[in-house]
Amino acid sequence: MSEGLFDTWITRTFGCKYPIVQGALAYQARAELVSAVSNAGGIGILTSAIYDKKEDFHNEVRKTKSLTDKPFGVNLNLFPSTRTMNNDEVIEVILEEGIRFVEASGGSPKPFLDRLHAGGVKFIQKVPTLKFAKRMEEIGCDAVTVLTYGGGGHPGTEEIAASVIIPASVKSLKIPVLCAGAIADGRGLVASLALGACGIYMGTRFLATKECPMHDAGW
Ligand SMILES: Cc1cc2nc3c(=O)[nH]c(=O)nc-3n(C[C@H](O)[C@H](O)[C@H](O)COP(=O)(O)O)c2cc1C
């Protein structure tokens, strides 16, 4: 049982106050934003693919830890064309630093799952369709984030409304489901929980925060 207002798989598993996960944001989700989200009671996610070298990513993890003692996670990039760093090296850092929340999208995480699970990591895959969500359950993911209509910055969604695909996913799967896509406030959180999600995964809204390094003029 978690102590706060929210008692979901996310708050119970990671000991955070709110079932709010900050989405992976290339070039934006660095230590400042990630630690601010975790300090505020959600889960910040460092985006590993923007670092060219293992040491650069490791330094960002260390910096995040210096700014928060709360749990935060790491996004693994499984899109082959945009990957800059070897994911094996990212995982070495994750395991060495005791990070317990890893999420990914863009390809199958199967080659990495056993190693991450052996290190005590919970793995959440971001999927654009129910078909992929079922496949992720079969291969052993601990949860899925289902991208719904209106989500920013991610290819492959089938543009199905959250009110349709989230209840359908919750009904079809045994593993927990997070809702992502066009959520920007507490009403979106409550609506997602009402649809059966264990939490939300929110990206674009965090671009409009003072901790996000995005230039005021935009991307
Ligand atoms: C500027 C930007 C950069 C993003 N970069 C990544 C990324 O590097 N990896 C990834 O898996 N998803 C990325 N995403 C997708 C988000 O993690 C998330 O799926 C999406 O923001 C959820 O929908 P929302 O923006 O409507 O909240 C990005 C989204 C945005 C807006």
The ligand as a MOL file (V3000), in Angstrom:
LIG
                    3D

  0  0  0     0  0            999 V3000
M  V30 BEGIN CTAB
M  V30 COUNTS 31 33 0 0 0
M  V30 BEGIN ATOM
M  V30 1 C 10.0790 16.6640 -28.1800 0
M  V30 2 C 9.7950 15.2040 -27.9820 0
M  V30 3 C 10.8500 14.2910 -27.9690 0
M  V30 4 C 10.6020 12.9330 -27.7740 0
M  V30 5 N 11.6600 12.0600 -27.7510 0
M  V30 6 C 11.4250 10.7480 -27.5430 0
M  V30 7 C 12.5160 9.8220 -27.4750 0
M  V30 8 O 13.6620 10.1810 -27.6300 0
M  V30 9 N 12.2340 8.5130 -27.2490 0
M  V30 10 C 10.9490 8.0730 -27.0700 0
M  V30 11 O 10.7520 6.8840 -26.8440 0
M  V30 12 N 9.8910 8.9230 -27.1260 0
M  V30 13 C 10.1030 10.2480 -27.3470 0
M  V30 14 N 9.0420 11.1130 -27.3980 0
M  V30 15 C 7.6740 10.6020 -27.1670 0
M  V30 16 C 7.2840 10.7890 -25.6990 0
M  V30 17 O 8.1270 10.0440 -24.8670 0
M  V30 18 C 5.8350 10.3740 -25.4030 0
M  V30 19 O 5.5450 9.1880 -26.0500 0
M  V30 20 C 4.8410 11.4010 -25.8220 0
M  V30 21 O 5.3320 12.6710 -25.4990 0
M  V30 22 C 3.4960 11.1840 -25.1350 0
M  V30 23 O 2.5130 12.0450 -25.6620 0
M  V30 24 P 2.3300 13.5870 -25.2030 0
M  V30 25 O 3.5050 14.3350 -25.7180 0
M  V30 26 O 1.0690 13.9840 -25.8600 0
M  V30 27 O 2.2880 13.6150 -23.7030 0
M  V30 28 C 9.2650 12.4780 -27.5940 0
M  V30 29 C 8.2100 13.4020 -27.5980 0
M  V30 30 C 8.4570 14.7440 -27.7890 0
M  V30 31 C 7.2840 15.7070 -27.7760 0
M  V30 END ATOM
M  V30 BEGIN BOND
M  V30 1 1 1 2
M  V30 2 1 2 3
M  V30 3 2 2 30
M  V30 4 2 3 4
M  V30 5 1 4 5
M  V30 6 1 4 28
M  V30 7 2 5 6
M  V30 8 1 6 7
M  V30 9 1 6 13
M  V30 10 2 7 8
M  V30 11 1 7 9
M  V30 12 1 9 10
M  V30 13 2 10 11
M  V30 14 1 10 12
M  V30 15 2 12 13
M  V30 16 1 13 14
M  V30 17 1 14 15
M  V30 18 1 14 28
M  V30 19 1 15 16
M  V30 20 1 16 17
M  V30 21 1 16 18
M  V30 22 1 18 19
M  V30 23 1 18 20
M  V30 24 1 20 21
M  V30 25 1 20 22
M  V30 26 1 22 23
M  V30 27 1 23 24
M  V30 28 2 24 25
M  V30 29 1 24 26
M  V30 30 1 24 27
M  V30 31 2 28 29
M  V30 32 1 29 30
M  V30 33 1 30 31
M  V30 END BOND
M  V30 END CTAB
M  END
